[in-house]
């Protein structure tokens, strides 16, 4: 768990300095792959990355990413739902401040 949290923190730091085209491309693809996996550990990690991407991508990409986040909120695994809930405030703040919404 400590390794996963450290990896997510490192990815979040990297994402903050990424140009938008990298964030919208490879970083978003990473999140999408992680949310689609069977492994709860991938999904838990994806929860930590969603707010970073959500705040910096276009409305169209937000529209693609938000349903993936919502699916994490209703996942069958309690650890995934807890991880999604832990970033809910960040997601709601980003969406409330987004010009797209």
C-alpha positions, 0 to 999 in steps of 0.5 A: 500500500505504501508503494502504491501511494508513493507511486500515485503521489509521484505521478500526480507531481509529474502530471502537474508539470506535464503539458496539456497534450501529454496529460490529455494523451498518455496520462489520460490513457493510463487512467482509463487503462487502470479503471478498466482493470479487474485489480482493485489496486489499479482502480484505487490508484486511478482514483488518486489520479482522476482529480489531477487530470480532470482539472486540466483537460478539455470538456470533451475529455472531462465528459469521458473521464467523469463516467469512469470516475463514477464507475469507481464510486459504485465499484463492487469492491469497498476499497475502490469505493473508499478511494473514490470517496476520498477524492470526491471533494476534489472532483466536485471542486474541480467540476464546480470551478470548471468553465465547462460545467 
